[in-house]
Amino acid sequence: MMTKVPSPPSTTHLALPFFDEAHRTLASDLLPWCAAQEVDERDDRAACREWVRRLGDGGWLRYAVPGSAGGALERLDSRALVLLRETLGYHSPLADFAFAMQGLGSGAITLAGTPEQQSQYLAAVGKGEKIAAFALSEPDAGSDVAAMAMRAEPATDGWRLHGTKTWISNGGIADFYCVFAKTDPAGGTRGITAFIVDATASGLDTSEHIDVMAPHPLATLRFENCIVPRTAQLGELNGGFKLAMRTLDIFRASVAAAALGMGRRALAEAIAHAKGRRMFGQTLADFQLTQAKLGEMAALIDSAALLTYRAAWMRDDAERRGAPAVGDVSAAAAMAKMCATENASRVIDMALQMHGGLGVKVGTKIESLYRDIRSLRIYEGATEVQQLIIGKSVLRG
């Protein structure tokens, strides 16, 4: 269950020129909705299903699909995704997770799905009627996508999938999976194709759940002679790697935003604690050392926020102009993801230290944030991968 929010998050960033009135309206409407939600999150799988239902009923999942599928906006808008994830992350990282996976899990269908595929899946995702998942990682193929071992072989009745996917968010609760498999084993990243696999497909086993330090529904998926129809192919044959990267590019800046939301919440918790904690005849906030730490925390958050908003604006601007979202756009998203996740981790660690023993007490907000933030420095491209993307961009000039 979400703990009491110490104070409403600041909305001063909405005045920045990165956002327009539609974004400001979205953010101002979302804040009171979030504050009114209480979900028992002790069972992460049940809680995620509940969050998807609530986010769908509230109309917020309409921002995870395009207008043609009943979405709130004509196309996926990175700035809207950023504002949603930052606000949800401030209130409940699990709510943020539920929202994000609806977008990421169906993003490849938005980008490359046939009209029939989009009609079958996207509207249901936007209403919270179907839960989506993105299945790319494997036991020996995480950052190194070319090492993918899963195979998809043509068959008279469609495609036969063999292999294993792991660390799959929404694994075991999703209604369908966007799965990437090798259709040309010798082709490296140019031999990968995407498929839509319904959770009911014969030969798919999603029962192996993965327990992690901050509970989220994760699972290992096993495909044994899993047959899908020819219409399950998503996008071009052997075009799956580019499709996966395009999908991740849309949501990379929003991962930074989720970290921002958690960092902002940690700062708010630290401020409230510092003002209320009395020691040596004064409050903790009266000590200059405390003031210096709070100042550092605020600067870390705001610097990451500017990179995050810039990255989202750059991608949306490229989309508006019909330009490919590559090069500078990808580097900007990498900078945002790297700095926001790393900075939020530092902020949460400092907030925990400021709380003293209370910071490590199970059930406190700071303790849960400390666990929640850690995975953001790994998934959807670890910090080291973002550094490589940025470094290569710098070398290209």
C-alpha positions as CSV (number, residue, x, y, z in Angstrom):
1,M,0.0,0.0,0.0
2,M,1.3,3.4,-0.9
3,T,2.6,5.4,2.1
4,K,1.4,8.9,2.9
5,V,3.0,11.4,0.6
6,P,4.8,14.1,2.7
7,S,3.9,16.9,0.4
8,P,2.6,17.4,-3.2
9,P,5.5,17.3,-5.7
10,S,6.5,20.6,-7.2
11,T,5.1,21.4,-10.7
12,T,7.5,24.3,-11.5
13,H,9.2,22.2,-14.2
14,L,6.0,22.3,-16.2
15,A,6.7,26.0,-17.1
16,L,9.8,24.9,-19.0
17,P,9.6,25.4,-22.8
18,F,9.9,21.6,-23.3
19,F,6.2,21.3,-22.6
20,D,3.0,22.6,-24.1
21,E,-0.5,23.1,-22.6
22,A,-1.5,19.5,-23.3
23,H,1.4,18.2,-21.2
24,R,0.6,20.7,-18.4
25,T,-3.0,19.7,-18.3
26,L,-2.0,16.0,-18.3
27,A,0.3,16.5,-15.3
28,S,-2.1,18.7,-13.3
29,D,-4.9,16.1,-13.8
30,L,-2.7,13.1,-12.9
31,L,-1.5,14.5,-9.5
32,P,-4.8,14.4,-7.7
33,W,-5.7,11.0,-9.3
34,C,-2.4,9.5,-8.0
35,A,-3.0,11.0,-4.5
36,A,-6.4,9.3,-4.3
37,Q,-5.1,5.8,-5.1
38,E,-4.4,3.2,-2.5
39,V,-3.4,-0.3,-3.7
40,D,-2.2,-3.2,-1.5
41,E,1.2,-4.0,-3.1
42,R,2.2,-6.9,-0.9
43,D,1.3,-9.3,-3.7
44,D,3.2,-7.7,-6.7
45,R,1.3,-9.7,-9.4
46,A,-2.1,-9.0,-8.0
47,A,-1.1,-5.4,-7.5
48,C,0.1,-5.0,-11.1
49,R,-3.1,-6.4,-12.4
50,E,-5.0,-3.9,-10.2
51,W,-2.8,-1.0,-11.3
52,V,-3.4,-1.8,-15.0
53,R,-7.1,-1.9,-14.4
54,R,-7.1,1.4,-12.5
55,L,-4.8,3.1,-15.0
56,G,-7.1,1.9,-17.8
57,D,-10.2,3.0,-16.1
58,G,-8.6,6.4,-15.4
59,G,-7.7,6.9,-19.0
60,W,-4.0,7.1,-18.4
61,L,-3.1,4.0,-20.5
62,R,-4.5,5.8,-23.5
63,Y,-1.1,7.6,-23.5
64,A,0.6,4.2,-24.1
65,V,-1.0,3.7,-27.5
66,P,-1.5,5.9,-30.6
67,G,-4.7,7.8,-31.5
68,S,-5.6,5.3,-34.2
69,A,-6.1,2.7,-31.4
70,G,-8.0,5.0,-29.1
71,G,-5.0,6.7,-27.7
72,A,-5.1,10.2,-26.1
73,L,-2.6,11.6,-28.7
74,E,-2.1,11.0,-32.4
75,R,1.2,9.2,-31.8
76,L,3.3,8.1,-28.8
77,D,4.6,11.3,-27.2
78,S,7.8,11.0,-25.2
79,R,7.1,14.1,-23.1
80,A,3.7,12.7,-22.0
81,L,5.4,9.4,-21.2
82,V,8.0,11.3,-19.1
83,L,5.5,13.2,-17.1
84,L,3.3,10.2,-16.5
85,R,6.2,8.0,-15.3
86,E,7.8,10.8,-13.2
87,T,4.5,11.3,-11.4
88,L,3.6,7.7,-11.0
89,G,7.2,6.9,-9.8
90,Y,6.8,9.6,-7.1
91,H,3.7,7.9,-5.7
92,S,4.3,4.2,-6.5
93,P,7.1,2.6,-8.5
94,L,4.9,-0.4,-9.0
95,A,2.2,1.8,-10.6
96,D,5.0,3.3,-12.8
97,F,6.1,-0.3,-13.8
98,A,2.5,-1.3,-14.7
99,F,2.1,1.8,-16.9
100,A,5.5,1.5,-18.6
101,M,5.1,-2.1,-19.5
102,Q,1.8,-1.5,-21.3
103,G,3.7,0.9,-23.5
104,L,6.9,-1.0,-23.9
105,G,5.2,-4.3,-24.3
106,S,3.0,-3.1,-27.1
107,G,5.4,-0.5,-28.6
108,A,6.6,-2.8,-31.4
109,I,3.0,-3.3,-32.5
110,T,2.5,0.5,-32.5
111,L,5.6,0.9,-34.7
112,A,5.4,-2.1,-37.1
113,G,2.1,-3.9,-36.5
114,T,-0.3,-4.6,-39.4
115,P,-3.7,-2.9,-39.1
116,E,-5.1,-6.2,-38.0
117,Q,-2.5,-6.7,-35.3
118,Q,-3.0,-3.1,-34.1
119,S,-6.7,-3.6,-34.0
120,Q,-6.5,-6.9,-32.1
121,Y,-4.1,-5.7,-29.4
122,L,-3.6,-1.9,-29.0
123,A,-7.1,-0.8,-28.1
124,A,-7.3,-3.5,-25.4
125,V,-3.9,-2.3,-24.0
126,G,-5.1,1.3,-23.8
127,K,-8.2,0.2,-21.9
128,G,-6.3,-2.0,-19.5
129,E,-8.1,-5.1,-20.8
130,K,-4.9,-6.8,-22.0
131,I,-1.5,-6.8,-20.3
132,A,1.5,-6.5,-22.6
133,A,5.1,-7.8,-22.3
134,F,8.4,-7.3,-24.2
135,A,10.5,-10.4,-24.5
136,L,14.0,-9.7,-25.7
137,S,16.5,-10.8,-23.0
138,E,17.9,-14.3,-22.7
139,P,20.1,-16.1,-20.2
140,D,23.2,-15.4,-22.4
141,A,21.9,-12.5,-24.4
142,G,21.2,-9.3,-22.4
143,S,23.2,-6.3,-23.7
144,D,24.7,-8.5,-26.4
145,V,21.5,-9.0,-28.4
146,A,23.5,-10.7,-31.3
147,A,24.1,-13.6,-28.9
148,M,20.4,-14.5,-29.0
149,A,19.9,-18.2,-29.1
150,M,16.1,-18.4,-29.5
151,R,15.0,-19.8,-32.9
152,A,11.9,-19.3,-35.0
153,E,11.6,-21.8,-37.8
154,P,9.1,-21.7,-40.7
155,A,6.5,-24.5,-40.6
156,T,3.5,-25.4,-42.7
157,D,1.2,-24.1,-40.0
158,G,3.2,-20.9,-39.3
159,W,6.3,-20.6,-37.1
160,R,7.8,-22.9,-34.5
161,L,9.6,-21.1,-31.6
162,H,12.2,-22.8,-29.5
163,G,14.3,-21.3,-26.7
164,T,14.2,-19.3,-23.5
165,K,13.6,-15.7,-22.6
166,T,14.3,-14.4,-19.1
167,W,14.0,-11.3,-16.9
168,I,10.7,-10.7,-18.7
169,S,8.6,-8.1,-17.0
170,N,4.9,-9.1,-16.7
171,G,6.0,-12.6,-17.3
172,G,3.2,-14.9,-16.1
173,I,0.5,-12.2,-16.0
174,A,0.7,-10.8,-19.6
175,D,-1.9,-11.7,-22.1
176,F,0.6,-11.5,-25.0
177,Y,4.3,-11.2,-25.5
178,C,6.3,-9.3,-28.2
179,V,9.0,-12.0,-28.7
180,F,12.3,-11.6,-30.6
181,A,13.9,-14.7,-32.2
182,K,16.6,-15.7,-34.7
183,T,15.1,-16.5,-38.1
184,D,18.6,-16.4,-39.7
185,P,21.0,-18.0,-37.2
186,A,24.1,-16.8,-39.1
187,G,22.8,-13.2,-39.5
188,G,23.7,-11.8,-36.1
189,T,21.5,-8.8,-35.4
190,R,20.4,-8.8,-39.0
191,G,18.8,-12.3,-38.5
192,I,16.2,-11.4,-35.8
193,T,12.5,-11.3,-36.3
194,A,9.7,-10.2,-33.9
195,F,6.5,-12.2,-33.2
196,I,3.3,-11.7,-31.2
197,V,2.8,-14.7,-29.0
198,D,-0.4,-15.0,-27.0
199,A,-0.1,-16.3,-23.4
200,T,-2.4,-19.2,-24.3
201,A,-0.1,-20.4,-27.1
202,S,0.7,-24.1,-27.0
203,G,4.3,-24.8,-26.0
204,L,4.8,-21.6,-24.0
205,D,5.5,-22.0,-20.3
206,T,5.6,-18.9,-18.1
207,S,5.4,-20.5,-14.7
208,E,9.0,-19.9,-13.6
209,H,8.7,-16.7,-11.6
210,I,11.8,-14.6,-10.6
211,D,11.9,-13.1,-7.2
212,V,13.9,-9.8,-7.0
213,M,14.8,-7.3,-4.2
214,A,12.0,-4.9,-5.2
215,P,9.1,-7.2,-6.0
216,H,7.9,-7.0,-9.6
217,P,6.3,-9.6,-11.7
218,L,9.2,-11.2,-13.6
219,A,9.5,-14.6,-15.2
220,T,11.5,-16.9,-17.4
221,L,9.6,-17.9,-20.6
222,R,10.2,-21.3,-22.1
223,F,9.2,-22.0,-25.7
224,E,9.2,-25.7,-26.7
225,N,7.8,-26.4,-30.1
226,C,5.6,-23.3,-29.6
227,I,3.5,-22.8,-32.8
228,V,2.3,-19.4,-33.8
229,P,0.5,-18.5,-37.1
230,R,2.2,-16.7,-39.9
231,T,0.1,-13.6,-39.0
232,A,2.0,-13.5,-35.7
233,Q,5.1,-12.2,-37.5
234,L,5.6,-8.5,-36.4
235,G,7.3,-6.2,-38.8
236,E,9.8,-7.2,-41.5
237,L,11.5,-10.6,-41.7
238,N,14.9,-10.2,-40.1
239,G,14.1,-6.7,-39.1
240,G,13.5,-7.4,-35.4
241,F,16.7,-5.9,-34.0
242,K,16.0,-2.5,-35.5
243,L,12.4,-2.8,-34.3
244,A,13.5,-3.6,-30.8
245,M,16.0,-0.7,-30.7
246,R,13.3,1.7,-32.0
247,T,10.9,0.6,-29.3
248,L,13.5,1.0,-26.6
249,D,14.5,4.4,-27.9
250,I,10.9,5.6,-27.3
251,F,10.9,4.6,-23.7
252,R,14.5,5.2,-22.7
253,A,13.9,8.8,-21.6
254,S,10.9,7.6,-19.7
255,V,13.1,5.3,-17.6
256,A,15.0,8.4,-16.6
257,A,11.7,10.0,-15.7
258,A,10.7,7.1,-13.4
259,A,14.1,7.5,-11.6
260,L,13.4,11.3,-11.3
261,G,10.0,10.5,-9.7
262,M,11.7,8.2,-7.1
263,G,14.5,10.8,-6.5
264,R,12.0,13.6,-6.0
265,R,10.1,11.5,-3.5
266,A,13.3,10.7,-1.6
267,L,14.1,14.4,-1.4
268,A,10.6,15.2,-0.2
269,E,10.8,12.4,2.5
270,A,14.3,13.8,3.5
271,I,13.0,17.4,3.8
272,A,10.0,16.3,5.9
273,H,12.2,14.2,8.2
274,A,14.8,16.9,8.6
275,K,12.1,19.5,9.6
276,G,10.5,17.1,12.1
277,R,13.5,15.3,13.7
278,R,14.8,17.1,16.8
279,M,18.3,16.6,18.1
280,F,20.6,18.7,20.4
281,G,17.9,21.2,20.9
282,Q,17.1,22.0,17.3
283,T,15.8,20.3,14.2
284,L,17.9,18.3,11.8
285,A,17.1,20.9,9.2
286,D,18.9,23.6,11.3
287,F,22.3,21.9,10.8
288,Q,24.4,23.3,8.0
289,L,25.5,19.8,7.0
290,T,21.9,18.8,6.5
291,Q,21.2,21.9,4.4
292,A,24.3,21.2,2.3
293,K,23.1,17.6,1.7
294,L,19.6,18.7,0.7
295,G,21.1,21.3,-1.7
296,E,23.3,18.6,-3.3
297,M,20.3,16.3,-3.7
298,A,18.2,19.0,-5.3
299,A,20.9,19.9,-7.8
300,L,21.4,16.2,-8.7
301,I,17.6,15.9,-9.4
302,D,17.3,19.1,-11.4
303,S,20.3,18.4,-13.6
304,A,19.0,15.0,-14.5
305,A,15.5,16.5,-15.0
306,L,16.8,18.9,-17.6
307,L,18.5,16.1,-19.5
308,T,15.4,14.0,-19.3
309,Y,13.0,16.7,-20.6
310,R,15.5,17.6,-23.4
311,A,15.7,14.0,-24.6
312,A,11.9,13.6,-24.7
313,W,11.6,16.9,-26.5
314,M,14.2,16.0,-29.0
315,R,12.5,12.7,-29.9
316,D,9.1,14.4,-30.2
317,D,10.6,17.1,-32.4
318,A,12.2,14.6,-34.6
319,E,8.9,12.7,-35.0
320,R,7.1,16.0,-35.8
321,R,9.6,16.8,-38.5
322,G,9.5,13.2,-39.9
323,A,13.2,12.8,-39.1
324,P,14.6,9.4,-37.9
325,A,15.1,9.3,-34.1
326,V,18.8,8.4,-34.3
327,G,22.2,10.0,-33.6
328,D,21.8,13.0,-31.4
329,V,18.4,11.8,-30.2
330,S,19.7,8.4,-29.1
331,A,22.7,10.0,-27.4
332,A,20.5,12.5,-25.5
333,A,18.2,9.6,-24.3
334,A,21.3,7.7,-23.2
335,M,22.6,10.8,-21.2
336,A,19.2,11.2,-19.6
337,K,18.9,7.5,-18.7
338,M,22.4,7.3,-17.3
339,C,22.4,10.6,-15.3
340,A,18.8,10.2,-13.9
341,T,19.2,6.7,-12.7
342,E,22.7,7.3,-11.2
343,N,21.7,10.6,-9.7
344,A,18.5,9.3,-8.2
345,S,20.4,6.4,-6.7
346,R,22.7,8.9,-5.0
347,V,19.8,11.0,-3.8
348,I,18.0,8.0,-2.3
349,D,21.2,6.8,-0.6
350,M,21.7,10.2,1.0
351,A,18.1,10.4,2.0
352,L,18.4,7.0,3.7
353,Q,21.5,8.1,5.5
354,M,19.7,11.2,6.8
355,H,17.0,9.0,8.2
356,G,19.5,7.0,10.2
357,G,18.2,3.7,11.5
358,L,14.6,4.4,10.2
359,G,16.0,4.4,6.7
360,V,16.7,0.7,6.8
361,K,13.5,-0.3,8.6
362,V,11.5,-2.6,6.4
363,G,8.2,-1.0,5.4
364,T,9.4,2.6,5.3
365,K,9.2,4.6,2.1
366,I,13.0,5.3,2.0
367,E,13.8,1.6,2.5
368,S,11.5,0.6,-0.4
369,L,12.9,3.3,-2.7
370,Y,16.4,2.1,-2.0
371,R,15.4,-1.3,-3.4
372,D,13.2,0.0,-6.2
373,I,15.8,2.3,-7.7
374,R,18.6,-0.2,-8.1
375,S,17.2,-2.1,-11.1
376,L,16.8,1.1,-13.2
377,R,20.6,1.3,-13.6
378,I,20.5,-2.1,-15.3
379,Y,17.3,-2.6,-17.3
380,E,16.7,-1.2,-20.8
381,G,20.4,-0.7,-21.2
382,A,22.8,-0.7,-18.2
383,T,24.7,2.5,-17.3
384,E,27.8,1.1,-19.0
385,V,25.8,0.6,-22.3
386,Q,24.6,4.2,-22.1
387,Q,28.2,5.3,-21.7
388,L,29.2,3.5,-24.9
389,I,26.3,5.0,-26.8
390,I,27.3,8.5,-25.7
391,G,31.0,7.9,-26.3
392,K,30.5,6.6,-29.8
393,S,28.3,9.7,-30.5
394,V,31.0,12.0,-29.3
395,L,33.6,10.3,-31.5
396,R,31.4,10.7,-34.5
397,G,31.2,14.4,-33.8
